[in-house]
Amino acid sequence: MDTQLLEIFRTVAHLGSITAAARRLRYTQSAVSRQIGALEAELGGRVFDRLPRGVALTEEGRALLPYATQVLDGLDGARRAVEEVRSLGSGRLRVGAFPTAVAALVPMALASFREAYPEVGLTLVEGRTPRLLDRLAAGEADVAVVSSSPAGPVDRARFELRHLLDERMLVALPRGHRLARRRTVRLDELAGDAFIAGSATAEETLLRASLPSGFRPRIDITAAEWTGKLGCVAAGLGVALIPALAAGRVPPGIAVLRLHRDDESIRHIYAATVPGRSLSPAVTRFLTHLTTAASAFGRDAGSSARRR
């Protein structure tokens, strides 16, 4: 049933006059009469009695009116809901990010996005890049901030990648370390130091991608989380490789040094989405905020390390 017919029917019913309805709807009186006739032909019965002054609902018309109102109100609600999503007056944004991106980069982008669009519901899930990409492909996330390295490039055939920044791998040393006052260091100079690393499954890829061929660090202590790694470094228990994105969150008592250019490793950071899947207005706007945040962090991630 044509919703235009229902709208004309409801307007005539409320005003009790074809002439008044035509004026309200900006149609001719004959056009409204034809539309009412088409509706009655479709229903197989009269919905109005034509009176000398106006019209009155028949029993069939009274039965139809609440359903017509429900349909038309539902369509109005649907249009408003779509417009709210389009204007970011509602909706949701589900973001995935790898751990060091959650240290500051992604929260900064989310904070500016929430300030601009407070009615959009936000969800942030932390995880390793492979798991994030699985969630993205499964439709469990709208966008994922992921990293690529020599040990594990992202499959560009499955995911659309928007480059955010390139991130150096740095070295965190205890403040009292013999090399702590240096700006750069060669890994060979740390061959005798104990390295603080994560679990074999969680950190092995990061180490393998970050160390030059032939360098085998001595790992005495393992800590899965960055707070644990850096806490051990600050206590003088060893040194640790640290992504530049996490360098701004190191505790006191730690010096962060650049690796010599012959030893340094670069990770490429991307915002990943699924090709062919429509980006919601929330995702499109968030990507702008993420790019802005990445520009600020990129200056730090690509610049000299800081000493704490």
DODO-462712 format. One line per 2 residues: their letters; for each residue x, z, y of N, C-alpha, C, O. Coordinates in steps of 0.02 Angstrom, whole numbers. Layout:
BEGIN
a> X,Z,Y,X,Z,Y,X,Z,Y,X,Z,Y | ...
END
This chain:
BEGIN
md> 42,0,-60,0,0,0,44,0,62,90,40,68 | 31,-44,108,70,-51,169,62,11,213,7,31,229
tq> 119,41,231,116,101,273,88,86,342,61,131,375 | 95,23,365,66,6,430,-10,12,428,-41,33,477
ll> -40,-7,371,-112,0,364,-132,74,368,-182,92,399 | -91,116,335,-107,188,335,-100,217,405,-139,259,425
ei> -50,194,443,-40,219,511,-100,200,555,-124,241,594 | -122,138,549,-180,116,588,-242,155,567,-281,177,610
fr> -251,164,502,-309,201,477,-308,273,505,-360,297,528 | -251,306,502,-247,375,526,-262,379,601,-296,425,624
tv> -236,332,639,-247,333,711,-321,323,728,-348,358,771 | -353,276,694,-424,264,705,-464,326,686,-511,346,721
ah> -445,358,629,-481,417,606,-476,474,657,-525,508,671 | -416,483,685,-406,539,732,-441,526,799,-467,573,830
lg> -443,464,820,-473,448,885,-547,431,879,-584,434,929 | -569,414,819,-639,397,809,-661,333,843,-720,323,856
si> -612,289,857,-629,228,894,-576,175,879,-517,188,885 | -599,116,861,-553,60,852,-523,39,919,-464,22,923
ta> -563,40,971,-539,21,1037,-484,69,1061,-432,47,1086 | -497,134,1054,-447,184,1075,-384,179,1033,-328,186,1059
aa> -392,167,968,-333,160,924,-292,99,943,-231,102,944 | -325,44,959,-290,-17,980,-250,-4,1044,-194,-27,1051
rr> -280,34,1089,-245,50,1151,-184,95,1136,-130,83,1164 | -192,144,1093,-137,190,1075,-80,152,1041,-21,163,1055
lr> -99,107,996,-49,71,956,-24,7,990,22,-26,965 | -54,-10,1047,-35,-70,1083,-47,-133,1042,-7,-180,1041
yt> -104,-134,1007,-129,-193,972,-192,-216,1007,-221,-181,1048 | -214,-275,988,-280,-297,1011,-333,-264,967,-318,-243,910
qs> -393,-258,993,-447,-228,953,-460,-269,891,-472,-240,837 | -458,-335,896,-471,-377,837,-417,-368,785,-431,-370,725
av> -354,-357,807,-299,-347,758,-310,-282,720,-300,-281,659 | -331,-229,754,-345,-165,719,-403,-174,671,-401,-148,615
sr> -455,-209,692,-513,-220,649,-492,-258,586,-516,-242,531 | -448,-308,594,-426,-347,535,-385,-302,487,-392,-307,426
qi> -344,-259,515,-303,-216,473,-347,-165,435,-334,-152,376 | -397,-138,468,-443,-93,433,-480,-131,378,-490,-105,323
ga> -499,-192,393,-532,-233,342,-487,-247,282,-509,-247,225 | -422,-259,296,-374,-271,241,-367,-208,198,-362,-213,137
le> -365,-150,231,-359,-88,193,-420,-77,150,-414,-58,91 | -479,-89,176,-541,-80,137,-544,-130,80,-568,-113,26
ae> -519,-191,91,-518,-240,36,-472,-217,-19,-486,-226,-78 | -415,-187,0,-367,-164,-51,-395,-105,-90,-383,-100,-151
lg> -431,-61,-56,-459,-2,-89,-524,-18,-126,-545,18,-171 | -556,-71,-106,-620,-89,-137,-678,-48,-113,-727,-39,-149
gr> -674,-22,-52,-729,18,-23,-718,28,50,-663,19,76 | -772,48,86,-767,59,158,-737,127,173,-753,176,139
vf> -694,130,223,-664,194,244,-695,218,310,-688,276,328 | -729,173,345,-763,192,408,-833,163,408,-845,107,384
dr> -878,201,436,-944,174,455,-939,153,527,-917,191,570 | -959,91,541,-957,66,610,-1021,89,645,-1076,72,623
lp> -1015,127,697,-1070,155,734,-1077,121,802,-1031,87,824 | -1133,130,835,-1141,100,902,-1086,122,950,-1065,84,993
rg> -1064,185,943,-1011,210,985,-955,237,940,-956,296,922 | -909,194,923,-852,216,883,-863,207,808,-905,168,786
va> -823,246,770,-827,243,697,-826,314,669,-807,361,704 | -846,321,606,-844,386,572,-819,374,501,-835,324,470
lt> -780,422,476,-753,417,408,-809,418,357,-857,457,362 | -803,376,308,-847,380,249,-818,433,202,-765,462,215
ee> -853,446,146,-826,492,96,-759,467,69,-713,506,58 | -754,400,59,-691,372,35,-637,381,88,-579,396,72
gr> -656,373,151,-607,381,205,-583,453,210,-524,465,221 | -630,501,202,-610,571,204,-564,588,146,-519,629,153
al> -575,557,89,-531,570,31,-461,541,43,-411,569,21 | -458,484,78,-394,450,89,-352,485,142,-291,485,137
lp> -384,513,193,-348,536,253,-291,585,237,-236,575,262 | -302,639,198,-246,686,186,-186,653,151,-129,671,164
ya> -201,606,106,-146,572,71,-109,525,117,-47,520,114 | -146,490,160,-114,448,209,-69,489,256,-13,469,271
tq> -94,547,277,-55,591,321,8,615,285,62,617,315 | 1,634,221,59,658,183,112,604,177,172,618,185
vl> 91,543,162,139,488,155,174,475,221,235,469,222 | 136,470,275,166,453,339,210,509,365,263,496,394
dg> 189,572,356,232,628,377,296,630,336,349,645,362 | 290,614,270,350,612,229,399,559,252,460,571,252
ld> 374,501,270,418,448,296,450,468,362,508,454,373 | 412,501,405,441,525,468,497,576,454,549,574,487
ga> 484,620,406,535,669,388,597,635,360,654,656,374 | 587,584,319,644,548,290,685,514,345,746,515,343
rr> 651,484,393,687,451,448,727,503,488,784,490,508 | 696,561,501,732,613,539,792,638,501,845,650,530
av> 785,646,435,840,670,394,898,621,395,956,641,401 | 882,557,388,935,506,390,969,505,458,1030,499,462
ee> 930,511,511,959,510,578,1002,572,590,1054,567,623 | 982,629,562,1023,689,569,1090,681,534,1142,702,560
vr> 1089,650,475,1152,637,440,1195,589,480,1255,598,488 | 1163,537,507,1200,487,545,1230,517,608,1286,499,627
sl> 1195,562,640,1219,593,702,1257,657,688,1277,692,734 | 1267,673,623,1303,734,601,1268,797,624,1301,848,638
gs> 1202,794,628,1163,855,640,1148,891,576,1120,946,576 | 1168,861,519,1162,892,454,1210,855,407,1252,816,430
gr> 1203,867,342,1247,833,295,1300,880,266,1298,940,278 | 1346,851,228,1398,891,196,1463,852,197,1465,791,203
lr> 1517,889,190,1584,860,185,1623,899,133,1635,959,141 | 1643,865,79,1680,897,25,1751,869,24,1762,810,12
vg> 1798,914,39,1868,893,46,1910,926,-9,1902,985,-24 | 1955,887,-38,2004,913,-84,2073,905,-54,2085,858,-16
af> 2119,950,-69,2187,946,-40,2236,982,-86,2219,1031,-118 | 2298,956,-87,2349,990,-126,2373,1052,-89,2363,1057,-28
pt> 2406,1099,-124,2417,1166,-95,2451,1168,-27,2427,1203,18 | 2507,1131,-18,2541,1137,47,2501,1104,103,2510,1123,161
av> 2458,1056,87,2415,1028,139,2364,1079,162,2339,1075,218 | 2347,1126,117,2299,1179,135,2332,1233,177,2297,1275,206
aa> 2398,1233,180,2433,1284,220,2413,1281,293,2403,1333,324 | 2407,1221,320,2389,1216,391,2358,1149,409,2311,1147,450
lv> 2382,1094,381,2360,1027,401,2285,1018,394,2250,1003,442 | 2259,1028,333,2188,1017,321,2145,1069,357,2094,1050,386
pm> 2163,1134,356,2123,1182,394,2118,1165,469,2066,1175,500 | 2173,1140,497,2171,1121,568,2120,1065,579,2080,1067,626
al> 2121,1015,535,2073,959,541,2002,984,530,1956,964,566 | 1992,1027,481,1925,1053,468,1900,1096,526,1841,1094,543
as> 1944,1134,557,1924,1177,612,1900,1135,672,1849,1151,702 | 1937,1082,688,1916,1041,744,1852,1002,727,1810,991,770
fr> 1845,982,663,1784,948,642,1724,995,647,1671,975,672 | 1732,1057,624,1676,1104,626,1657,1120,698,1597,1128,713
ea> 1705,1125,742,1689,1138,813,1647,1081,842,1602,1093,882 | 1663,1019,820,1626,961,846,1558,952,813,1510,931,844
yp> 1554,970,748,1493,957,709,1476,1020,668,1483,1020,607 | 1452,1072,701,1442,1137,667,1386,1136,615,1384,1181,573
ev> 1342,1086,616,1286,1085,569,1304,1054,502,1264,1057,455 | 1363,1024,496,1383,993,433,1414,1046,387,1458,1083,407
gl> 1389,1050,325,1416,1098,277,1484,1076,251,1493,1018,232 | 1532,1121,251,1601,1106,230,1618,1139,164,1600,1197,152
tl> 1654,1103,122,1682,1130,60,1754,1107,54,1769,1048,64 | 1799,1153,38,1870,1136,29,1891,1160,-40,1881,1219,-57
ve> 1920,1115,-80,1945,1132,-146,2019,1116,-148,2040,1062,-130 | 2059,1165,-171,2131,1155,-177,2149,1135,-248,2119,1160,-296
gr> 2197,1091,-255,2218,1072,-322,2277,1024,-319,2296,1000,-265 | 2306,1010,-377,2360,961,-381,2332,891,-375,2273,878,-391
tp> 2374,845,-353,2350,777,-339,2314,745,-398,2260,717,-388 | 2340,747,-459,2304,714,-515,2233,740,-524,2186,702,-534
rl> 2226,806,-519,2159,836,-528,2113,818,-470,2054,805,-480 | 2141,817,-409,2100,798,-351,2075,727,-358,2017,713,-341
ld> 2117,682,-381,2096,612,-389,2043,606,-443,1998,564,-437 | 2047,646,-495,1995,646,-547,1929,668,-517,1876,638,-531
rl> 1930,720,-476,1869,745,-445,1841,693,-397,1780,684,-392 | 1885,660,-361,1863,608,-314,1829,551,-351,1776,528,-331
aa> 1859,528,-405,1831,473,-444,1764,493,-475,1720,451,-483 | 1757,557,-492,1695,581,-524,1640,595,-473,1585,613,-492
ge> 1654,586,-409,1604,599,-357,1597,672,-339,1547,691,-308 | 1646,713,-358,1643,785,-343,1676,802,-277,1673,859,-255
ad> 1706,753,-244,1735,761,-178,1723,697,-139,1716,643,-168 | 1721,704,-73,1710,645,-30,1776,615,-7,1780,554,3
va> 1827,656,1,1893,633,22,1943,683,-4,1929,743,-9 | 2003,659,-20,2055,703,-46,2120,689,-10,2140,631,-2
vv> 2154,742,10,2221,736,39,2271,745,-17,2275,799,-47 | 2308,692,-32,2351,691,-91,2421,670,-71,2433,645,-16
ss> 2468,679,-118,2537,660,-106,2561,612,-159,2538,614,-216 | 2607,570,-138,2638,523,-185,2712,536,-185,2741,553,-133
sp> 2743,529,-243,2815,541,-249,2844,492,-299,2806,458,-334 | 2910,487,-303,2940,442,-353,2918,458,-424,2919,414,-467
ag> 2899,521,-436,2878,540,-504,2806,524,-518,2785,524,-576 | 2766,510,-466,2695,499,-479,2660,464,-423,2623,497,-387
pv> 2669,398,-413,2633,362,-361,2558,360,-376,2538,360,-433 | 2518,358,-323,2446,354,-330,2426,283,-347,2452,235,-318
dr> 2379,276,-393,2355,210,-414,2313,179,-359,2256,198,-348 | 2341,130,-325,2306,98,-270,2249,52,-293,2207,32,-253
ar> 2248,37,-357,2192,-4,-382,2129,38,-389,2073,12,-385 | 2137,103,-398,2079,148,-407,2059,184,-343,2002,205,-336
fe> 2107,191,-296,2093,231,-237,2116,194,-174,2167,160,-173 | 2076,203,-121,2096,177,-56,2134,232,-20,2110,288,-12
lr> 2194,216,3,2239,266,32,2248,251,107,2264,195,126 | 2239,303,147,2253,300,219,2314,344,232,2311,405,224
hl> 2368,313,252,2430,350,262,2423,400,319,2400,382,374 | 2442,463,307,2438,514,358,2507,531,386,2516,532,447
ld> 2555,544,342,2622,560,366,2671,558,307,2651,557,249 | 2735,557,323,2789,563,274,2820,631,281,2835,653,337
er> 2830,665,226,2851,735,226,2918,743,191,2927,720,135 | 2965,775,225,3030,790,195,3026,852,152,2985,897,163
ml> 3069,854,102,3078,915,64,3136,953,94,3190,925,104 | 3126,1017,108,3176,1060,140,3201,1112,91,3177,1117,35
va> 3248,1152,114,3274,1207,72,3265,1272,109,3285,1278,167 | 3236,1321,76,3228,1388,104,3282,1434,77,3292,1438,16
lp> 3318,1467,122,3372,1512,103,3360,1582,131,3328,1588,183 | 3384,1634,99,3382,1700,131,3422,1699,196,3472,1663,201
rg> 3400,1737,245,3434,1737,309,3508,1756,303,3550,1732,341 | 3525,1798,254,3594,1818,245,3635,1771,202,3693,1786,188
hr> 3607,1715,182,3643,1667,141,3703,1638,179,3701,1631,240 | 3756,1622,143,3818,1597,173,3807,1532,213,3846,1517,258
la> 3754,1494,196,3742,1430,229,3682,1433,278,3662,1382,305 | 3656,1493,289,3593,1498,326,3598,1476,399,3547,1459,429
rr> 3658,1474,427,3665,1455,497,3676,1380,505,3682,1355,561 | 3677,1345,449,3685,1272,452,3619,1239,469,3566,1269,460
rt> 3622,1176,493,3561,1137,504,3544,1094,444,3485,1083,429 | 3595,1070,409,3585,1030,349,3630,1056,294,3679,1091,306
vr> 3613,1038,233,3651,1061,175,3649,1008,121,3599,972,114 | 3702,1003,82,3703,961,23,3682,1003,-37,3698,1063,-40
ld> 3646,973,-83,3623,1011,-141,3682,1034,-184,3678,1086,-215 | 3736,995,-185,3794,1016,-223,3821,1084,-199,3850,1122,-237
el> 3810,1097,-134,3833,1161,-107,3791,1220,-133,3810,1278,-126 | 3733,1204,-162,3689,1256,-190,3691,1258,-266,3649,1290,-297
ag> 3739,1224,-295,3742,1219,-368,3750,1287,-401,3727,1298,-457 | 3782,1334,-366,3792,1400,-395,3736,1449,-381,3737,1505,-405
da> 3687,1428,-340,3632,1473,-322,3574,1468,-372,3563,1416,-402 | 3540,1523,-379,3478,1523,-419,3422,1492,-378,3415,1507,-318
fi> 3382,1450,-410,3324,1420,-377,3261,1456,-398,3253,1474,-457 | 3217,1467,-350,3151,1494,-365,3104,1435,-374,3096,1395,-328
ag> 3074,1429,-433,3030,1372,-447,2965,1397,-476,2958,1455,-495 | 2917,1353,-478,2852,1370,-507,2853,1362,-583,2906,1353,-613
sa> 2794,1366,-612,2789,1357,-685,2809,1286,-704,2808,1241,-662 | 2826,1276,-767,2849,1210,-789,2796,1157,-777,2813,1101,-759
ta> 2733,1174,-787,2680,1123,-779,2662,1112,-706,2643,1056,-688 | 2667,1163,-665,2645,1157,-596,2699,1131,-550,2683,1098,-500
ee> 2762,1144,-564,2815,1128,-516,2865,1077,-542,2904,1051,-502 | 2864,1061,-606,2915,1018,-633,2916,950,-598,2970,923,-583
tl> 2858,922,-585,2855,857,-552,2886,860,-482,2924,815,-463 | 2871,914,-444,2899,922,-377,2975,925,-380,3009,892,-340
lr> 3002,963,-426,3074,968,-432,3104,901,-454,3154,879,-426 | 3075,870,-504,3103,808,-530,3103,754,-477,3149,714,-474
as> 3051,752,-436,3047,701,-385,3092,716,-325,3107,670,-287 | 3113,779,-318,3148,799,-258,3223,804,-267,3260,805,-217
lp> 3247,808,-327,3318,818,-339,3353,753,-357,3325,712,-394 | 3413,744,-332,3450,683,-349,3469,682,-422,3473,734,-455
sg> 3481,623,-447,3499,615,-518,3562,655,-533,3612,652,-496 | 3560,691,-587,3618,729,-609,3620,801,-585,3659,841,-611
fr> 3579,819,-534,3579,888,-510,3532,930,-553,3473,914,-559 | 3558,982,-581,3518,1026,-624,3519,1097,-595,3568,1133,-604
pr> 3466,1117,-561,3465,1184,-532,3461,1238,-584,3431,1229,-638 | 3491,1295,-569,3484,1353,-612,3422,1392,-591,3419,1417,-534
id> 3373,1397,-634,3310,1430,-618,3308,1497,-654,3301,1500,-715 | 3314,1550,-615,3312,1618,-644,3242,1649,-638,3222,1688,-681
it> 3206,1630,-586,3141,1661,-572,3090,1606,-561,3104,1557,-527 | 3032,1615,-591,2977,1568,-579,2920,1605,-544,2905,1662,-559
aa> 2890,1570,-497,2832,1597,-460,2785,1538,-448,2806,1487,-420 | 2723,1545,-468,2676,1488,-464,2654,1473,-393,2644,1415,-376
ew> 2647,1524,-350,2620,1515,-283,2675,1517,-231,2728,1547,-241 | 2663,1483,-174,2713,1481,-122,2727,1549,-92,2784,1563,-72
tg> 2678,1592,-88,2690,1659,-61,2740,1696,-105,2783,1731,-80 | 2734,1687,-171,2780,1719,-217,2850,1690,-212,2899,1727,-210
kl> 2855,1623,-209,2920,1591,-203,2957,1615,-141,3015,1636,-143 | 2921,1611,-84,2954,1629,-21,2968,1703,-16,3017,1724,15
gc> 2926,1744,-48,2941,1815,-50,3005,1829,-87,3044,1872,-67 | 3016,1793,-142,3078,1801,-180,3139,1777,-140,3192,1807,-143
va> 3130,1722,-104,3185,1697,-62,3202,1748,-8,3260,1763,3 | 3150,1774,26,3162,1823,79,3197,1885,53,3235,1917,89
ag> 3185,1903,-10,3216,1961,-40,3287,1947,-64,3320,1992,-89 | 3310,1885,-57,3378,1869,-77,3387,1853,-150,3443,1855,-175
lg> 3332,1837,-185,3337,1824,-256,3354,1752,-273,3367,1736,-331 | 3356,1708,-223,3373,1639,-237,3353,1594,-179,3334,1618,-125
va> 3356,1529,-191,3337,1479,-141,3279,1439,-170,3266,1442,-230 | 3245,1401,-128,3188,1362,-152,3181,1298,-111,3193,1298,-51
li> 3160,1245,-145,3139,1185,-110,3070,1198,-81,3027,1228,-113 | 3059,1175,-19,2995,1188,14,2973,1125,51,3012,1097,89
pa> 2911,1103,41,2887,1045,79,2883,1062,153,2869,1119,172 | 2894,1012,195,2894,1024,267,2827,1049,292,2824,1087,341
la> 2772,1030,259,2706,1054,280,2700,1130,274,2660,1161,310 | 2739,1160,229,2736,1232,220,2788,1269,262,2789,1330,263
ag> 2832,1232,297,2887,1264,332,2864,1307,390,2898,1354,409 | 2807,1291,418,2782,1330,474,2751,1396,454,2731,1435,497
rv> 2747,1409,389,2714,1471,365,2762,1515,327,2740,1559,289 | 2827,1505,335,2875,1548,299,2878,1616,332,2871,1621,393
pp> 2889,1668,293,2892,1736,322,2960,1748,356,3006,1708,348 | 2965,1802,394,3031,1819,425,3084,1829,371,3068,1846,313
gi> 3146,1820,390,3200,1831,343,3220,1770,304,3259,1774,257 | 3193,1711,323,3208,1649,286,3233,1597,335,3206,1589,390
av> 3285,1561,316,3309,1503,353,3287,1441,316,3294,1437,255 | 3261,1392,352,3239,1329,323,3285,1273,347,3290,1261,407
lr> 3319,1240,301,3368,1190,318,3347,1121,294,3311,1113,245 | 3369,1070,332,3361,1002,310,3412,986,256,3468,1010,258
lh> 3392,945,208,3440,917,160,3478,859,192,3451,824,234 | 3538,851,170,3577,793,192,3539,729,175,3504,727,124
rd> 3545,677,217,3505,617,206,3517,584,138,3474,549,113 | 3576,597,108,3589,569,42,3553,607,-13,3548,583,-70
de> 3529,667,2,3496,709,-48,3421,717,-35,3383,734,-80 | 3400,704,27,3331,721,44,3281,675,8,3295,617,-8
si> 3223,703,-3,3168,668,-36,3109,666,13,3097,712,51 | 3073,610,11,3015,601,55,2952,596,12,2949,558,-36
rh> 2902,635,31,2836,628,0,2789,593,50,2790,608,109 | 2749,548,25,2701,513,66,2633,547,58,2610,558,2
iy> 2603,564,114,2540,601,113,2484,553,134,2489,517,184 | 2430,553,96,2375,507,107,2308,543,107,2300,597,78
aa> 2260,513,140,2189,530,130,2161,478,83,2162,418,98 | 2136,500,26,2112,454,-26,2036,454,-29,2004,507,-26
tv> 2008,395,-35,1936,386,-49,1930,334,-105,1980,306,-128 | 1869,322,-126,1857,276,-182,1834,208,-154,1785,206,-118
pg> 1870,154,-170,1849,88,-145,1778,70,-167,1759,85,-224 | 1740,39,-123,1673,19,-139,1621,73,-130,1561,58,-132
rs> 1642,135,-121,1595,190,-111,1586,200,-36,1634,211,0 | 1525,197,-12,1512,203,59,1536,271,85,1524,323,55
ls> 1569,269,142,1591,331,174,1535,357,218,1507,321,259 | 1518,420,209,1466,450,250,1492,457,322,1552,455,333
pa> 1447,464,370,1470,477,439,1515,537,444,1562,537,484 | 1502,589,403,1545,649,405,1616,632,383,1664,654,415
vt> 1624,592,330,1691,574,306,1726,531,358,1785,542,372 | 1690,483,387,1721,440,437,1747,480,497,1803,469,520
rf> 1706,527,521,1729,568,578,1785,615,557,1832,626,596 | 1781,643,496,1833,689,475,1901,653,469,1952,683,485
lt> 1900,591,447,1963,554,442,1997,548,510,2058,548,515 | 1958,542,563,1986,540,630,2019,606,647,2074,607,674
hl> 1985,662,632,2014,728,646,2076,739,603,2125,768,626 | 2075,716,541,2132,724,497,2192,684,522,2249,708,519
tt> 2180,624,545,2234,583,572,2265,615,633,2326,614,641 | 2224,644,676,2249,678,736,2293,738,716,2347,748,744
aa> 2269,778,668,2308,835,645,2373,812,613,2425,843,623 | 2370,759,574,2430,734,540,2481,709,590,2542,715,578
sa> 2459,680,645,2506,657,696,2547,716,724,2607,710,735 | 2513,772,735,2548,831,760,2595,858,708,2652,875,723
fg> 2572,863,646,2615,889,593,2670,841,575,2725,862,555 | 2658,776,583,2709,727,567,2771,736,609,2826,724,586
rd> 2761,756,672,2819,767,715,2860,825,689,2922,823,692 | 2826,876,662,2863,933,635,2892,917,566,2949,934,551
ag> 2851,883,524,2874,868,456,2933,820,456,2973,821,410 | 2939,779,508,2993,732,509,3050,754,555,3099,717,563
ss> 3044,813,584,3095,836,630,3142,886,597,3136,899,537 | 3185,914,636,3233,962,609,3196,1023,584,3144,1042,611
ar> 3224,1054,531,3193,1114,504,3199,1172,553,3241,1171,598 | 3156,1221,544,3156,1279,587,3189,1338,550,3186,1343,488
rr> 3218,1380,588,3248,1440,558,3205,1500,576,3185,1508,634 | 3190,1542,527,3147,1600,539,3190,1663,541,3164,1718,550
END
